[in-house]
Amino acid sequence: MTSPALSAAHAAAYLRRLHLSAPGPPTLEALCALHRAHLLQVPFENLDIHLGRALSLALPDLFDKVVGRRRGGYCYELNSLFAALLRTLGYEVSFLSARVVGDGGEPGPAFDHLALRVTSPALPGAVLADVGFGDAFLEPLALSPGVRRQEGSKVVGLERTGTTWTYLEDRGRGPEAHYLLTEAAFPLRAFQERHVWQQTAPDSHFRRQPLCTRATAEGRLTLAGCRLIQTDRAGRTEQLLAPAARQAVLRDQFGVRLDQCLPEPTPSRP
């Protein structure tokens, strides 16, 4: 139920994409460096959905997109490719099904999100890794009940009730659940139906507006529709862009080069 591994040459190219050298043994320190670098260098984005392009989960296609063309992706793409890199580097990885908690506080269906359970003989225990949830935790979280960690302006952590784990964030308003998961492992094909739904269903939030976001050394940079949002220690700034300016921002701020223009935003109804 693990992902396939990469060739040595492909793993080396992937590490260059992350601005990292070969990390050595599969330790927690190395995993933390890989996880953080991925979030800094590879954006979470849904741009191909808005360009009318189907998203493939075949490993060669994922490698070409993220490493060859220096693009990003969303959870099914980013976490399955990252899993292949980790497995090549000596970690054991399984795919976990997560139910994302919506605005109303209700969790969505199974396979709504793909996260990773990572182990190795050099790790103190199993950890949760996730480079495909946008603004989540920067380094892996130990799969241990009640774990909490300060990351920037928020506290991230996990709680367990029975066999269900809940990923929580506290941004000063108390802990809020973001997704629920169990440690049951699934093959990638189990996520395929929901992967197609996320791309094509009118109700999918990935179809609402183009999104591209990545972590920065001091916060986060996000292009949401025509809004460029930056958060850092000084606070939050927001800039409204002309639709035509988005291509340059994607290129200069995210390293994303598109070969066609994103569609014009649909005017909102009065």
N, C-alpha and C positions, 0 to 999 in steps of 0.2 A: 504493500500500500504506500510505498515511498515513491518519490519522483525518480526518474532516471537521472544518471549522473552526466556531467559534461566531460568532454575530452580535456586533456591537459592544456592544449592550446586555447580552447574556448574558455576554460576557467581563468587562464592568465589574461585573456582579453577582457573578461568580465571584471577582474580585479583592477585592471587599468581603468576601466569605466568608473570604478568606485574610487580611483586615486589611491589604491592600496597596493602594497607588495604582498607576496605570499605570506599568509598569517602564521604558518607553523602548525603545531599540534592543535586539535579541536578543543580548546579551552574556553571557559566562560569569557575571559578577557578578549580573546580573539573574536568570539561571536559578538560581543558587545561592539567591538570596533567595526565589524562587518555590517551589523544592523544599523548603527548610527550613520556610517558612510553611505549606505544605500538610501536612507531618508534624506540626506543632504544632497546627493548627486542625482538621484533618479526620481523624477516627479510622479506624483499620483495624478493621473489625467484620464479624461474620457473623450478626447478630441476626435478620435476615429469614429466614435458613435455619431457625432454631429457632422462628420464628413461622409456618412453613409457607408462606412467600411465595416465588414464583419470582423470580429476579433477572434483570432485563432489561438488555441491553447496548445498546439503542437510545439514541442520544444525548439525545433529549428526556427519556427516562425517567431517565437518569443525572443530567442537569442538575437535574431536579425533585427527585430524592432527595438529592443532595449539596448543592446550592445552595439550592433552594427549601425543602426540609424539614430542611436542616442535619444530614443524616445522614452516615455514612461508607460503607464498603464494603470489598471485597477486591480483589485485584490486577486482575482483568479489568475491574472497574468503575472503580476509582480511576485506574489508569494510562491507560485509554482516554479517560476524561474529561479528565485532565490533558494528554494528548496533544493533544486538541482545543483547549484553552486555549493551549498552546505554539504550535501551528500558527497560531492567530489572531494571536499576538504576533510572528510572523515566523520562528519556528524550523521546521526540517524534522525530522519525527519518523517513525520506523518502529517497528513492533511486533516484538519479539524473543521467541522461544520459549525458556523456561528449564526445566531439569530440576532439581527441588528435591531436595537430598540429605537422605535420611531418617535416622532415629536409628541405623540400622545402617551408615550410611556409603555406601549405594548410591543413585545418582541415580534419580529417578522418570522417568516417561515424558515425551516431548515435549509441549509446551503445558501443562505442569503449572503454569507461572507465566508471566505476561506482564510483560516489562520493556520499556524504551524506549531506543532509540538516537537521540540528538539532535545535530543539527548546525546551523550557520548561518555565513554569511560572517564574522561577528564572533567566532566561537569559534576557539580555536587548533587544534581537532581534534574528532573525534567523542567524545561522552561518554555514559556510561550513567546514565540517570535511573530512579528507581524509588520511587514514593510508595505502593506497594501490597504491601510485604513485611513490614509490621509493624516490628519493631526491627532495621532495617538501617542503611544509611549516610544521614546527614543532608543531605549535599550531593552533587551528581553526581560520579561518578568518571570521570576521563579513561580512555578505552579505549586504555591504554598498558600493555604488559607490565611487571609488577613494581611498579606504582604502589602506594604505601602512604600511609596518613594516620591520624593519631591523632584519634579522636573520643571524648571523654569517657574512659571506662575501657577502651576497646577500640581496636584498630587494624583498619582496614578496607582492603581492597585487591583487586587483580585480578592473576591470572596467566593466561598464554596458552600452550596446547599445541596446535600446529597451528592449526586454525581454531576451537578451543574455548576460551572464556574461563571462568574459575572465579572466582566472587565468594567472598572469604575474610574471616573475622574471627578476630582473636586477642584473647582475653580473659584472657591470662596463661598459657594452657595450650598455646600454639603455634597456628599457623594452622589453621583448620578450614573446610572447604568448605561453603558454604550452597546455592549453585546453580551449574549449568553452562549456558552458552548459546553460540550462534554469532551472527554479525552478519547472518545471512540474514533478510530482512524477510518478514513474513507479513501477510495481511489479517486483520482481526478475526474474520471468519467461521471461520478456521482454528482458533480457540480455542474455538468453540462447543461441540463435543462434550465437551471436558474441563471446560468451564464448567458444563455440565449435570451431569456426573459428580460434580464437587465438591459440588454442592447435594444430590444424591439418593442417591449410593452409600453403603451402610452403612460401607464402609471409609474414606470421606473423613474426614480429621481435622477438617474444618470442621463435621462433624455431631456431634463428641464433646461439646462444651459451648459455650454462648454465650461470645463473646469480644469485648471492646471495648478498644482500646489506642491511646494516642497519645503522642508525644514531649512532654516538658515542657522548660522552660528549663534544668533541671538533671538531667534523667534521663527517666523514663517512668512513666506511670500506666496500669495494666491492671486490667480486671475480667475474670477468668477463672472462669466458673461463678459461684460465690458468694464467690470470694476477690478482695479488692481489694488489689493489690500496687503499692507505690510505691518507686521507686529514685531516689536522688539522691546528692549528694556525701557525705551522712552514712551511706549504706548502703541497706539494703532493709528495708521493713516490710511485713507482711502481716496483713490483717484478714479474719476470716470474717464474712460478712454473712448475715442471714436472707434467704431468697429474696424476701420482699416488699419488702426494702429496696433491691433492685437498681434499681428504676425511678427512685427518688430519686437514687441515685448516678449513674446514667446521665444524668439531667437536670442535676444540679448540677456534676458533675465532667467530663462529656464534652459537654454541650450537646445530648444526644440525648433527644428526647421520643418515647416510644412510645405508640401509641394502644391497645395491648393488652399484657397482662402476659406476660412470658416464662414458659414452662412450668416447673413444679417440677422440680428435679433428680431424675433416676432414681436410686433407692437402689442403691448398689453391692452386688454379691453377696458373701456371706461366703466 
